Amino acid sequence: MVYFLARTKPNKSEGEPAIQRELRVNNRIRAREVRVIDENGKQIGVMHIRRALKIAQERGLDLVEVAPNANPPVCRILDYGRYRYEQEKLAKESKRKHKQAEVKTIRLRPSTGTHDIETKVRNAREFLQDGDKVKFIVIFRSREISRPQMAEALLKKITDALQEEGAIERPPSMEGRQMVMVLAPRKKPAHHETARTEGGTHHAKDENKQDSRQAVQTHSDGQIDAQESREQSLVPE
């Protein structure tokens, strides 16, 4: 059983659920008589604090004073550790919904390796899922500036990998010796009703399959172009 005084943090963001008082738990409860509600939300009744603590202990749970100003104070039998975890989880979800979108920056090179690209894509996916925009910057060095197609192929590969999470807000463009692209979180479309026109459902499935094949083919072509560009960069000038 838990024997401590729980103090919740103040509400720092709008809409974030937080309890603005201290919660007395188990032996920290001062009242002699309390009204007890069990773990299923059922009222057990008014009883002496010792009996209430005994009931909670027998059930392997905690006695938490949730309404100290009531007469008599109201206590609930619950797993306080789990309760705190659920409250913190709700607070984080609420904070994420109310926070303003940020722009995260990810820097690459035209010659960035496959493993590093996968890591950066994984990070970008987390940013997009959190509601943030992602700005990709491909930095050119030395003679790499003469082969912008390598950066375009790299950004195309990244865009294809993140097509479910993000949409292009700013297409790839040159800024001095670097190429910049911005992806914004993709809004999940509402569920549409099944097409009622003749053959509508089958037609939609065929289009999806065709789009998938085209995406795979385009991605493969991009990889081939990128590979040819790398081979060309290895030829001495």
Residue pairs with C-beta under 8 A, 6 or more apart in sequence:
1 26
1 56
1 57
1 62
2 25
2 26
2 62
2 80
2 81
3 25
3 26
3 27
3 28
4 25
4 28
5 22
5 23
5 24
5 25
5 28
6 22
6 23
6 24
6 25
6 80
6 84
7 22
7 23
8 18
8 19
8 20
8 21
8 22
8 23
8 87
9 18
10 18
10 20
11 17
11 18
11 20
13 94
13 95
13 98
13 99
14 98
15 94
15 97
15 98
16 91
16 94
16 95
16 98
17 87
17 90
17 91
17 94
18 87
18 91
19 87
21 68
23 64
23 65
23 66
24 30
24 64
24 65
24 68
25 62
25 63
25 64
25 65
25 80
26 53
26 56
26 62
26 63
27 53
29 49
29 53
29 63
29 65
29 73
29 75
31 49
31 65
31 68
31 72
31 73
32 48
32 49
33 46
33 47
33 48
33 49
33 72
34 46
34 47
34 49
34 52
34 63
34 65
34 72
34 73
34 74
34 75
35 43
35 45
35 46
35 70
35 72
35 73
35 74
35 75
36 43
36 44
36 45
36 46
36 47
36 52
36 55
36 63
36 75
36 76
36 77
37 43
37 44
37 74
37 75
37 76
37 77
38 44
38 76
38 77
39 59
39 61
39 76
39 77
39 78
39 79
44 55
46 72
52 63
52 75
52 77
53 63
55 77
56 62
56 63
56 77
59 77
61 77
61 78
61 79
61 80
62 77
62 78
62 79
62 80
63 75
63 76
63 77
64 75
64 76
64 77
64 78
64 80
64 83
65 73
65 74
65 75
66 74
66 75
66 76
67 73
67 74
96 130
96 131
99 131
101 131
101 132
101 133
101 185
102 132
102 133
103 132
103 133
103 134
103 135
103 182
104 124
104 127
104 132
104 133
104 134
104 135
105 134
105 135
105 137
106 120
106 123
106 124
106 134
106 135
106 136
106 137
107 137
107 138
107 139
108 116
108 117
108 120
108 136
108 137
108 138
108 139
108 154
109 138
109 139
109 141
109 144
110 138
110 140
110 144
110 147
110 150
110 151
110 154
111 144
111 150
111 230
111 233
112 120
112 154
117 154
117 157
117 158
120 158
121 158
121 161
121 162
124 134
124 136
124 158
124 162
124 166
124 183
125 162
125 165
127 133
127 134
128 134
128 162
128 165
128 166
128 183
128 185
128 186
129 165
129 185
131 185
132 185
133 169
133 182
133 183
133 184
133 185
134 166
134 182
134 183
135 180
135 181
135 182
136 155
136 158
136 180
136 181
136 182
136 183
137 178
137 179
137 180
138 151
138 154
138 155
138 178
138 179
138 180
139 177
139 178
140 148
140 151
140 177
140 178
140 179
141 177
143 233
143 237
144 150
144 233
145 177
147 229
147 232
147 233
148 174
148 179
149 225
149 229
150 226
150 229
150 230
150 233
151 172
151 179
152 172
152 179
153 222
153 223
153 225
153 226
153 229
154 226
155 172
155 179
155 181
156 218
156 219
156 222
157 219
157 222
157 223
157 226
159 166
159 168
159 181
159 183
160 215
160 218
160 219
160 222
162 183
163 215
164 186
165 185
165 186
166 183
166 184
166 185
166 186
167 183
167 184
167 185
167 186
168 181
168 182
168 183
168 184
169 182
169 183
169 184
170 180
170 181
170 182
171 181
172 179
172 180
172 181
173 179
173 180
173 181
174 180
194 200
194 201
195 201
195 203
195 204
